[in-house]
Amino acid sequence: MNFQKLTKGYMWVVRFGGIATILQALWNVPLERVTFNFLLLFCFTIGIGSRMTVQIPRFKSHIAVSDTFVFLALLIYGGELAIILAALEAAFSSWRFCTRKLTVFFNAAAMALSTSAVVFVLSIAGFYQGGQVVNPSGKTANFLVTLSAIVLTYFLVNTSLASIHDSLKNGIPLWDTWKDKYVWTFFSYFIAAAVAGALVRLSYTFGPSVVIASLPMIFFLHLAYRMYLKNVEISILQADQAHEYAKTLEERTAALRDSEQRFRSAFTYAPIGIALVSPTGTWLKVNRAMSVILGYTDAEFLSTDFQSMIFQEDLPATLVSINQILAGKTENCQMEQRYVHKKGHTVWTSWSLSAASDVHSDNVGLIFQLQDVTDKKLAQEKLQHEATHDALTGLPNRLFFMRRLAEALQKSKQNPRYQVSILFIDLDRFKYVNDSLGHLSGDRLLIGISQRLRECMRPPDIVARLGGDEFVILVEGRYYMEKVTRIAERIQRKFNLPFDVGGHEIYSSASIGILHATDKHRSSEDMMRDADTAMYHAKRAGKARHEVFDEKMHRAANETLRLETDLRRAVENDELSIAYQPIFSVADRSLMGVETLTRWEHPELGNITPGKFIPLAEEIGLIEELSEKILRRSCKEISMVDGLFERYSGFRLNVNLSCRHFARPTMVGKIDEILDETNFAPNRLRLEITESVVFEHQQRAVEMLHDLRQLGIEIAIDDFGTGYSNLSYLVSLPISSLKIDRSFISAIGNDGGNSAMVRTMVTMAHSLGLSVVAEGVETEAQLEVLRELNCELAQGFLLARPMSLSEFKKFVADDVSLFTAGQSEIASVSLVQ
């Protein structure tokens, strides 16, 4: 509800009613009654009566003497003149206390309405006839009734109008407003009516001059009454002040007792240790919690000082804080302190210090507050350790190491003689331990490796585990560079000894990259990058070795990164080409097949050898996509040769698969799909694999090879003799031939010497029912030896160089004698030559 709008509306209603009443009174005023005496009464009422007000003690309202004159005018001169006089007197009186015109008009209208209501009630009661009160000089009883009607009506109407206004304005119930603020005004109206009645009776007895003569009397009576109320107000105020002071004093006394009791209780039973200590450090008073925290009794505390209980390392900072408090430089201070418990163990505390009184007084004391934070401190240290150390090995982790490396690098920039080096360690073939023995054994091996790495370090060095099978060692300070190399050598020697993991003897080796910080290394990330590069060079150089970083490695890494990006684009856009190298019968040099070789002509770097981009494709996961594209294209192109030269439709195609293919369970299905797509017969395809396929993928590789064999595809072992050889696997695998690596063929001299190894391989293959293909034949002597050993097939520059598809078509067309009708052998597709 909007009380503000209701209040304004109500005030306007009262104003309009008052204006109407005043206008009616002016219209009906009897001019013959406007005598000199009335004008004198009018002037006295407006000029003096409106100013003769008395404020009621404890209230903001005032009593005006002019009410007496208004009642007097009503009794002597009639209602019209009384209404006009009341309105004007209210307007002048209100103007002295309020400058708002609307409020002044409201008060004047309210007085006019109240006086008009009195006239209306008197008329109904028969006490007002002919424009004036009936016989004021008549019987006393009737006159008293008339005065009572005047007082009651005036009081009720006037206070009701004011109460309604205040109730709407303040949102307070009407009854509460009238009762609390206006009931007391009845007394003032009663006195005013009584005085007016007495003056009227006297005027009829002694004449109208009595009224005029009484005006000064009324004035002085008003002043006396005003002074009386003033004294009453002062007395009331003094009594209130005395009562309030007594009440405050009592409350303060009670509060002081309560405060003292609460302080004693809080001091004694506080959950933290509180003690009163002298400036010299003597314990003066301690609470129960202090005894619990440090384990001493009250008597033991009071017989000594805090200096004997605190850690001596923490004492200097504590004394500095105490001196600052005593000197008034600070009001309080906080810090962590370590105390010695009575039983001897360390207690971590959060210590707060403040002065117990004015530091400039003679009786100054200190308040110690100790909170036991030992559990919190240990938990923080545990969390900090867990956040900065590896959970498995207990070594610092990457976060801790990188932070220490950054600090060491900063020291080296400040002091040129301060050196920083990194050994980046990556375990060789760790994956096979997890795959063969399980991750639990792998974790045990990592724990054993971390212990041996600790044994290889100098005391100030740090070894950390970066994650997986990667470790790193930080060497900093002043040392010779050879010391870092000797650390790497010690690690290699340690790794030469077997590890006992759950009853299994496991040998492990590591590739180590060494980096010595230079001015070019601006951040720890720069150092880690170059150390990682050196480690990869060690791994590519044969593993189980260490390499020291140099700028050539950085350039090689940049080149590899560029090649990786370009290779991705080349594979996507089919920019790699295929060369074909024929495979011949050793007996009569007839064409038995063809091997496809992948070639990459870089637009800027020129020819990139397969030995460079094939391992890169395997490393970045492109080898599967590349092999599928080469196989699909080779099948299509060889089918084209079949269509042109029917005599050569019998030779077959063999595809060399990377080890990465056997990690994909969909590999067999994908090959079958390509053969269907190109309409290439499976029995014309032989897939070449290296011996490492079986070693790395074991049973799954064997199963996939059997699936391929069931499709009609033959299997050959490529680069035989250069990798891991296991005779039991050769017997169990569904293979049909072995390809002897070119390194063994090239060892055969012009006189046929150095052929013992080749002889052994050929004999073993034949004993297993396998055919043999010799790679890299470049001399007649080599070919003659192979013929003597009954080696079935051969390829090499002596017989034919790799050629494009168009050149291969021309080669077949020009040399038809190389084809032997009815004989068919399998062509070989290689991606690595």
N, C-alpha and C positions, 0 to 999 in steps of 0.2 A: 504493500500500500504506500502511495506517495503522500506522506504527511505534509511535505512542504506545500504542495498544491492545495491540499485541504485547508491548511492554515491560512494561506492567502485568500482563498475563496471565502472562508469564514469571516476574515477581517473586512473584506469588501461588503459582505452582507450587513455586518454591524454598522459599517460606515454609512451605507445607504439608509439603513433604518434610523440612525442618529440624525442624518441630514433631514430626513422627512419629518422627524419629530421637532427639530429646531425650526424648520420652515413653518410648520403648523403653529408652533408657539408664537413665532413672530407675526403670523397672520392674525392670531386671536388675542394678542397682548392688549390689555386695557390701558390705554395711554394715560387715563386719569390717575392711575396708581403710580405712575412714574413721578414720584415726588422728590423733593430735595433730600429727604431722609433716605429714600431708596437709592438715589444716586450716590449719596455718601456711603451707604452700605455696599453698593456695587464697587465703588472705587477702593474701599478698604479691603474688600474680598479679593479683587483682582490684584491690587498693588501690594498689599501686605499679606493677606491671608494665603495667597498661593506660594509665598516664600516661607511661611511659618510651618515648616514640616519637621517631623521628628522620625529618625530611623529607628526602627525597632531592633533591639539587640539580637544578634545572631541571624537577622534576616536582611535582605536587600530592600524590602518594602519600606514605605514612609507613611506616617499619619499626618494629614493636613488639617489645620484649624479651620480651613474654609468650609468643611462639611457643616460646621455649626452655623455659618452664615447662610449656606444654601437652605438648611432646614428652617432658619429664621425667616428667610425670604418666602419660603413656601407657606409658613404659618401666617405671615402678615400680609404679603403682597400677592399671593396666589401662585398657581402652578406654572403659568406661562413664563412669568419673570424668573421663577426658580429654575425652570428648565434651561432658559438662556444663560442665567448666571452660572449654573453648574457646568454647562458645556464650555463657556469661556474660561472659567476658573481651571477646569481640567486641562484645557489646551495650554494655558500659560504655565501651569504647574509642570506638565509633561515636557514642555519645551526646555525647561531648566535641566532636565535629566536625560533627554533624548533629542537628537537632531534629525531623526528620520521623520519626515512629514507624515507619512502614512501611519506611523505608530501614534503620533500626536493626534491625528484625526480620529484614529480608532479609540483612544482614551476619551476624547471629547464626546464622541458618539456614544460610548458606553455610559458616561455620566448622564448624558441627555436621556438615553433610554431608561436608565435606572430611576431618574427623577420622574419621567413620564409614567413609568410603572407604578410609582408611589401614588401619583395623582389618580391613576386608573383604579387602584385598589381602594383608595379613600372614597372615590365616587361610588363604587359598588357598595361599599359599607355604609354609605350615607353620611360620611364625615366631610364630604367636599361637595358644596353646592354653590351655584352662582359665581363660579370662578375663584372661590376661596374656601379655606377650611372653615367648617361650621363652628361658630361660637367658641373660639379658643379661650375666652374668659369665663366659660360656663363652668359646669360642675367639674371638679377635679378628677373624678373617676372617669368621666367621659374623655376628658383631655388626656389622661394617662393612656387610655385605650388607643386614642388617636396617635399619640407619640409611639406606642408600641407597634402599631400597624406601619407607621412611617419607617421605623428602624428595621423591622423584620423584612419589609418589602425591599427597601433600599439595599440592605445587606445581602439578601438572597439573590436579587437580580444582578447587582454589581459584581459580587464574587463569582456568580455562575458564569457571567460573560468572560471574566478574566481567567477562570479555571478551564473553560472550554478551549480558550486560546492556548494556554500553556500545555494542556493535555495533548492537543493536536501537534503542537510544535515539538514537544519533547518525547512524544510517544509513550506517555505515562497515563495510567488509568485516571479517569475524571475524578473519581471519589478520592483517590490518594492525593491527587493534586490539590483539590479543594480542602481536604482535611489537614494536609501538612502545611499549606501556604496561606490560607485565607480565613480559616475559622477564627483565628485570634483577632481579626479586624472587627468582629462584632463588638468588642469592647469599646473600640474607638468610636464606632457609629453610635453606640449607646450613650457615651459621654457627650458626643456632639448633640444628639437629640435632646438629652436632659438639659444641657446648658441652653439650647435654643428654646425649650419649653419654659424654663425658668425666666428667661429674658422676656418672653411673650407675656407671661403672667404679671411680671413686674411692670411691663409697659402699660398694661391695662389698669394697673393700680396707681402708678406714679407718672405715667405719661411716656411718650415715645423717646423723650430725652434720655431716659434710663438706658435704652439700648445704645444710644450714641456714647453715653458716659461709660458704659461697660466695656466698650471696645478696648481702651487702653488696659483695663483690668485683664481682659482675655489675653492681650498680648504678653503682659508680664507673667500671667499664669502659664502661658505657653513656654516662655523662656525658663521659668522655674522647673516646669515639667521636663523640658528638654535637658536642663542641667542634671536633673534627677536621673533621667534615663542614661545620660552620659556616665554618671557615676556608677549606676548599676552595671553598665556595659564594662567599665573599667574593673569593677569588683568581680564581675563574671569572668573577665579575661584573666585577672590575677588568680582567681580560684582555679580556672582551667589550667593555667600554667603551673600552679602549685601541684594540682592533681597529676598533670602530665609528667612533671619532674619526679614526683614520688613514684609514679608508675614506671617511668624510665629507669629511675635508680633501682627500683625493685627488680625490674627486668634485667638490668645490667648485672646486678648482684647474682641473680639466679643464673644468668647466662655465663657469668664468670665461674660460678661453681660448676655448671654443666661443662663449660669449656675445659676447666681444669680436670674434671673427672674424665671427659672424653680424651684429653691429651694423655692422661695417665694410662687409660685403657688402651688407646691407640699405640702408645709407646710400648706398653708391655706385650700386647697381643698382635702387633703388626706382623704381617707375613714376611717382611724384609727386615734385615738386621739394622737396628738403629742404636747409636751410641753417642754419648756426650764425652768429648775428648778435650783435654787441656791443650793450650798452644804448644806445649812441649811434647805432646803426643801421648800423655798418660791417659789411660781409660778412666773416666769418672763414673759413668753409668752405662750399662748395656741392657738391652732387652732380651727376651727369651730366644727370638729368632737368631740373634747374633751368636748366642751360645750354641744353637743347633748348627749354624753354618760353619763355625770354626771349631766346635767341639770342646771349648773351654768353659769352665764354670764361672759364675760371677766373681768369685774370690780370685780365681786365676787371672781373669781379665784385669781386675783392679790392682793387682800386684805388679803389673808390667805395663808396657806401652805398645802401641801398634807397630813401631819400627821393628820390633823383634819377631813379628808375625808375618810381615809382608815380604814378598820376594825382593831381594836386594837390588835386582835389575830395575824394579818398578819404583824404588824409593826416591831417586832424584826427581822424577817428574811429579811425584806426590808432594814432596817438600816445596817444590816451586809453586804448586797450586795453593798449598796452605799459606805460604808467604804472601801470595797475591790477595787471598781473602783477608788476612790480618792487616795488610797495608791498605785495604779499602779499594783496591783496583778493580775488583770484581765481586759480585754478590754470591755467586755459586759456580761450581765447575763439576764436570762429569768426566770419567775416564774408566777404562778397564784396568783392574788390578788382579794380581795373583797373590793369594795368601797361602800360608802353610797350615794345613789342618793339624790338630793335635796329634792325629794318627800318622802324620807325615806326608799325606798326599796333597796334591795341588788343588786349590779351590779358585776357580775363575769367578770374579765378581764384577758387577757393574757398580761403580763407586760414585756417590754424589756427596759433595761437600758444601756446607754453608755455615755462616756464623750464627751462634745461638743467641747473641745479643749485639749491642752496638760495638763495633770493632774499636771504637775510641774509648770505651769504658775500661775500668780497671778489672772487671770481672768477666772478660770476654771468654767465650768457650766456642768449641767447634762441634758441629753435628755431622757425624758420619752416617751415611745410609748405604748399606751393602745388600745387593741382591745376588743370590747364587745363580750364575749363568753357566755353570760347568757343563751341564747336559747340553745346553744350547750351543756352547762353544765347541764341544766335541762333535755335535751334529753338524755344525757349520763346517768344521774341518773335514768331517767325513764326506759331506756333500761336495766340498771343494776338491777333495782328493778324487772322488768319483767323477767329477766333472772334468778333471784334468788328467786322469789316468785310465788306462785300458783295463776293463774289468777282468779279462782273461789272464793276461800276463803280468798285470800290476805295473807295467811300464808307463811312462808319460804318454799321453795321446797326442793327436795332431794339434789340438788347441794349445796345449801346454808347450809343445815343441816350437810351434810357429811364434808364440809369444817370446820364448827365450831366444829364438833365432833373430827376431827383430831387435831385441835388446842387444845381442852380441854384435849385430851389424851396425847398430848405432854407435857402439863403443869403438868399433873399427874405424868409423868415419871421424870420430873425435881424436883417436890415437892411431896414427899410421902404423905403429909397431904392434898393434893388437890385431891378431889374425883370426880368421873364421873359416872353417872348412866343414863340409858335409860329406858323409858316406851314405848314399842311397842304396839300400839293400832290398833285392827282390829274390825270393826263393825260386829255384828252378823246378818245374814240374811238380809243384806242390798239389796241384789239382788232382793228380793221380793218387795221391795218398788219401784224399777225401773220397774219391770215387771207389777205390779198392778196399780200404779199411774202415771208411766211415768218418763222419765229421768229428766224432769224439776222439778218435785217434789223431785226426788232424789238429785238434785243439791241444792235445798232449804234446804233439811235436812242436807246436808254436811255443808252448811253455818251456820246453827243453831248449829251443833255439834262443829264446829271450835270456835264459840263464847263461848260455855260452856267450852271448853277445856282451853281457855284463862283465864277464871275465876278460874280454878282449879290450876293455876300455881303460883309459887313464882315470884316476879319481875325479877330476873336475869335468869329465866328459858326460854327455847325456845321450842315452839311447832311448828311442821312442818307437811305438808301433803306430804306423799311420793308418792301418786297416788291412784286413785280409792277410796276405803274406808279405807285406811291405814294412820294412823297418828303416830307421834313419838314425844316424849318429851325428851329434854336434860336437866339434872340436874347436875350442876357442882359447885365446890367450897368446902367449909367446912360445913358439915351437918351430922346429924345422919341418918343412913339407914332407920329408921322408918319413916322419913319424906317422903321418896319416896313412901313407902307403903301407907301412909296417902293420898298422892296425888292420887294414884290409887283408894282408897276408896272414895275420894271426887268425882272422875269422875263417879264411879258407882252410887253414890247417885244422881248426876246431871242427869244421864241417866234414872233414875227411873221416872223422871218427863216427861210427854208427850211433844212432839214437835208439834207446830201448823204449818202445812204445807198446805197452800192453803185451809184452812178450815177443814182439816183433822187432827185428833189427832193421832199421830204416836208415838209408844213407840220403843225405840231402846236400844240395849245393846252392850257391847263391851267386847272382850277378850283381856286382857292386859298381856304382857310379860315384866317382870322387869329384868334388868341386871345391876349389879354393876361391874365396870371395875376392873380387877385384872392384875397381872403381865403377865398372859398368853395372854392378849389381846394386840397384837402388832400393830394393825391397826384398823381404824374405821370399816372396812369391817368385821373384826373378831367380834367386838361388835354387829354390826347389825345382823350378823348370829346367835349369841347366844340369842339375844333379840327376834328375830323371832322364834327361837326354843321354848323359854319360852311361847310366845304368842300361838303357836300351841298346847302346852300342856294345856294351859288354855282353849282353844277351845275344845279340845278333852275331857277335864274333865267336860264339861257341859256348856261351854260358860258363859257369864255375870260374869266373875270372873278374878282374876289376879293370876299369878304364878311367883315366883322368880327363876331365872335360877340357876341350879346347874350342876355339872359334870355328874350326872346320865342322865339328859336330853340330854347332848352332846353325851353320849354313846348310848342313845336310838335313837338319830337322825342318828348317824353313822350306827346303826343296821338297821334302817328303810331304809337308803340309800342302804345298802347291800341287804336287802330283796327286795327292788324295782328292783335292777339289776337281782337278782336271780329269782324273780317272772316272770320277762319278759322272761328270758331264759326258765323257767319251762313251761310257757304257750305256748311258741313257739315250744318247743320240746315235748309237751304232757306228761309232767312228773307228773302232778297232777292225782290223782286217785279218784274213786267214791266208796262210801259205801252206802248200801241200808238199810233203817230201815222200817220194816213193819208197816202198819196201820191196826188196828183191829176194829171190831164192838164191842161197849161197851156191847151190849145185850148178845152176845154169844161168844165173843172173836174169831170170825171167821175172816180170813184174807180178808181185803177189798182193800188193796192197798199197796203201798210202797213209801217211801220218799228217794230221793237220796241226799247224803251228800258229799260235795267236801272235799277231804283230800290232804294234802301236806306233804310229808316226805322229809325234807331237807337233802341232803347228809352229811352235817356237823352239822347243828343245830338240827337235829331230827325233830319231829313232830311239825309243825307250825299250831296253831289253826285257824279255819276259822274266828273267831272274830278278828284275827290279819291281815290275808292276804286279806280277802274279802274287808274291808274298804280301804286297801291300793290299791287293784285293782281298786276300784271305784275312788280313788283319782288320780291315774296316767292314767286313761282312758283305763284300760285293761278289765274292767268288761264285756263289750259287747262281746269281743272276747272269754273270758273265758266262759261266759254263753252259747254262741252258741255252743262251743265245748262240754260242759257238756250236753246240751240238745240233740245234735246230737248223742252223745255216749249213753246217757240214753235210747233214743228211740230205738236205735239198740239193746241194751242189753235186754231191756224189751221184745222186739219182739222175741228175742231168747228164753226167758222164755216161751212166749206164744207158740212157736213151740214145746217145750219139754213137756209142761204140758197144754193140751187143757182145762182142768177144770178151769185153772186160767186165761184164756185169757180174762175174763170179766173185771178184775180190770184195772184201768186207771192211767195215769201219769199226774202229776201236776208240773208246773215249776215256781219257785219263781223268779220274775224279779226285778232287781234293779231300782231305780228311774232314773238312767242314761239312761236306755233303752228308756224312753219316751221322751228324748231329740232328739232322732233320728226318723225322719219321715218315715224311711224305715223299722222300727221295725216289723210292722205287716207283711209286705211282706217277711221279712227274716224268721220269724217263719213259715209261710206257706210254704216257700221254703224248710226248714229243714224237715217238716212233709212229704212233697212229696218225698224228697230224701230218707228218711228212711221208707217210706210206713207205717207211723204211723197215725192212724185215729184221726182227730181233736177232735171228741167227747169223746175220751179217755184221753184227756189232760185237766188239770186244772192249770191255772196260778195263783200264789200267789203274791200279791202286798201288800205293807205296806200303811197305811193311809196317809203317807207323800207324796205319789205319786200325789194324788189329790191336796193336798195343794200346792205343788211346781209347778205342771204343769197345774193344773186347767182344763179349758175347753178342751185343746188339749188331756189331759190324758183321759177325759171322752169319747171323740170321738174315740180314739184309742181302748179303752176297748170295745166299742160297735162294732167296726170293728172286733175285735177278737171274740166277742160273735157270730157274724154273721157267722164266719167260723165254729162254733160248739164247740169252746173252752170255758170251764167254768172258772169263775173268783172267787178267794177266797181272803179274807182279812187276812193277816198273822200278828202275834204278836198283835192281837187285844187288845186294852186297854192300850198299852204302849206309844202310840203316840197321834197325834192330831186327835180327834174324832169329826165328824160333822154328826149328824143324817140325815140332809137333803141330804148329799152326799150319805150316805148308802142307802137311799131310791131310789135315782135317778140312782145309778150305777148298771150295769148288773151283780151283784155278786150272787153266789149261796150258799156260806158258809163263816163262820167265824172260825178262828183258835185262841183259847184262849192261851195267852202266858203262858209259864211254870211258870213264877213268881207267877201267881194267883193260879195255881194248887198246887205248892209246899207249899203254905200257909195253905192248908187244913190239919188239924191235924189227928192223929190216931182215934180220937173220932168223926171225921166228922165236927169239928168246923172250923170257919173262911171260910165258904163256901158261905157267903152272896153275895160277889162280883161275884163269878162264877154263882150263881143262877140268879143274875140280868142279866148277859151277855147272858146266855142261854135263859132266858125268852124273852129278847129283840130280839134275833136272830130268835126265833121261831115265834114271833109276826110279824116279817118281812118276814116270809116264808123262812128262811135260815137254813141250817143244821149247826152243830157245831162240830169242831174237837178240842180235848184237847191235849195239848202238855206236855211232861215231866211227865207222870204218872209213879210213882215209888213205890206206896204202894197200898195194897188192899183196904184200907179205902178211898183213893182218887178215885179208880175205882168204889167203891160202891156208893159214893156220886154222881158221874157222871151218874151212872145207874139210881139212884133215880131221877135225874134232866132230864132224857130222852136225855142225850147227845148222839149223834149218833156214833161218832168215837173217837178213842184215840190212842196215841202212847207214848212210853216211855220205860225205862229200865225194868219195871215190865213185860211188854209184850214181848219185843224183843230188843236186842241191834243192832246197825248198823253193817252190815256185807258186805263182798266182794260179787262179783257176783257169784263166785263158791259156797260160803257159803249160799247165798240166794237160789241158785238152790237146794242145799242139804236140806235147811230148808223147802222149798216148797214140795220137794219129800218125806221127812220124816213125814211131818205133814199135810197130805192131809185132815185131818178132819177140818182144819181151814178154808177151802174153803166152801162157801155156794152156792150151785148151784142156778142159776137164779138171784142171787143178784149181783149187780155191784156197786161199788163205785169208787171214783177217788183217785188215788195215788198222793202223794205230793212230789215234788222235791224241796229240799231246798238247797241253797248255803251258808247259814249263820249259820247253827247249828254246 
